[in-house]
């Protein structure tokens, strides 16, 4: 493999498998670094090659589990980005396939933290020039939280490419499982309709959350005799997906496909996705589905590759290509 002039791609422990896939797409080697754990729980990471005048990309997906919490990963990423900047890199881009705390982007109760904004301030204080991430919970809140440059990627087109041959010519309705996801679902619906060259319906589920209790039973949209695609940015326990699938079935859906970029699969996710109300489960590979272990659930699981998209975004950022063209966004 060659090393792009001026480009260094680093990956911290816990994200190297994903990063190797990105590096293969770029036809480069991962840049060398050293990581050390100390007896008291502290950690050190340092680059092991010259960075003077180089463009550095540091990849770390900030999901919890497998021995490190989101806090651990965030802290290690920030410290390493600072070390890279101190080592003379001309610019530092944090590539974060899954960005922790992106859901806590506003106050829902008095004195609530706005954690997304605090995380943004930490990236900026660490000398990060740009943050690249995939499918945040609320795009407007994400963009407003950061003062440094941000690049937001989504898997709309890869999901459509994956699903298109599986739909078998049946009529389709795309459902947002809450009102907050309507814009995401509408963008996906339009892309899918263009790919299928036919009408695709839209629907949304009523949802209210208070003190961890979810309520709301109304599903607006035509589901009779149709395949229902329930689209969300992430799956935590899967309860939202299941309640939407149940209502879609009640209103005549012949099949339910759950689609989300990030599969966290916490809590009762194994029980939820073993339920026959959900026929297929399609996720991105930003978070390894290590928590999903029930055989009935894993039999439905289909993972869509996002590494080529991340690699191409890095290439275009480094070479000056168009991200608008990459994502199929209309000017």
CORWO-V99153 format. One record per residue. SS is DSSP state (2 for helix, 1 for strand, 0 for the rest). Layout:
ss:SS
ss:SS
//
This chain:
ss:0
ss:0
ss:0
ss:0
ss:0
ss:0
ss:1
ss:1
ss:1
ss:1
ss:1
ss:0
ss:0
ss:0
ss:0
ss:2
ss:2
ss:2
ss:2
ss:2
ss:2
ss:2
ss:2
ss:2
ss:2
ss:2
ss:0
ss:0
ss:0
ss:0
ss:0
ss:0
ss:1
ss:1
ss:1
ss:1
ss:1
ss:0
ss:0
ss:0
ss:0
ss:0
ss:1
ss:1
ss:1
ss:1
ss:1
ss:0
ss:0
ss:0
ss:0
ss:0
ss:0
ss:0
ss:1
ss:1
ss:1
ss:1
ss:1
ss:0
ss:0
ss:0
ss:0
ss:0
ss:1
ss:0
ss:0
ss:1
ss:0
ss:2
ss:2
ss:2
ss:2
ss:2
ss:2
ss:2
ss:2
ss:2
ss:2
ss:2
ss:2
ss:2
ss:2
ss:2
ss:2
ss:2
ss:0
ss:0
ss:0
ss:0
ss:1
ss:1
ss:1
ss:1
ss:1
ss:1
ss:0
ss:0
ss:0
ss:0
ss:0
ss:0
ss:0
ss:0
ss:0
ss:0
ss:0
ss:0
ss:0
ss:0
ss:0
ss:0
ss:0
ss:0
ss:2
ss:2
ss:2
ss:2
ss:2
ss:2
ss:2
ss:2
ss:2
ss:2
ss:2
ss:0
ss:0
ss:0
ss:0
ss:1
ss:1
ss:1
ss:1
ss:1
ss:0
ss:0
ss:0
ss:0
ss:2
ss:2
ss:2
ss:2
ss:2
ss:2
ss:2
ss:0
ss:0
ss:0
ss:1
ss:1
ss:1
ss:1
ss:1
ss:0
ss:0
ss:2
ss:2
ss:2
ss:2
ss:2
ss:2
ss:2
ss:2
ss:2
ss:0
ss:0
ss:0
ss:0
ss:0
ss:0
ss:0
ss:1
ss:1
ss:1
ss:1
ss:1
ss:0
ss:0
ss:2
ss:2
ss:2
ss:2
ss:2
ss:2
ss:2
ss:2
ss:2
ss:2
ss:2
ss:2
ss:2
ss:2
ss:2
ss:2
ss:2
ss:2
ss:0
ss:0
ss:0
ss:0
ss:1
ss:1
ss:1
ss:1
ss:1
ss:0
ss:0
ss:1
ss:1
ss:1
ss:0
ss:0
ss:1
ss:1
ss:1
ss:0
ss:0
ss:0
ss:1
ss:1
ss:0
ss:0
ss:0
ss:0
ss:0
ss:0
ss:1
ss:1
ss:1
ss:1
ss:1
ss:1
ss:1
ss:1
ss:1
ss:0
ss:0
ss:0
ss:2
ss:2
ss:2
ss:2
ss:2
ss:2
ss:2
ss:2
ss:2
ss:2
ss:2
ss:2
ss:0
ss:0
ss:0
ss:0
ss:1
ss:1
ss:1
ss:1
ss:1
ss:1
ss:1
ss:1
ss:1
ss:0
ss:0
ss:0
ss:0
ss:0
ss:2
ss:2
ss:2
ss:2
ss:2
ss:2
ss:0
ss:0
ss:0
ss:0
ss:0
ss:1
ss:1
ss:1
ss:1
ss:1
ss:0
ss:0
ss:0
ss:0
ss:0
ss:0
ss:0
ss:0
ss:0
ss:0
ss:2
ss:2
ss:2
ss:2
ss:0
ss:0
ss:1
ss:1
ss:1
ss:1
ss:0
ss:0
ss:2
ss:2
ss:2
ss:2
ss:2
ss:2
ss:2
ss:2
ss:2
ss:2
ss:2
ss:2
ss:2
ss:0
ss:0
ss:0
ss:2
ss:2
ss:2
ss:2
ss:2
ss:0
ss:0
ss:0
ss:0
//
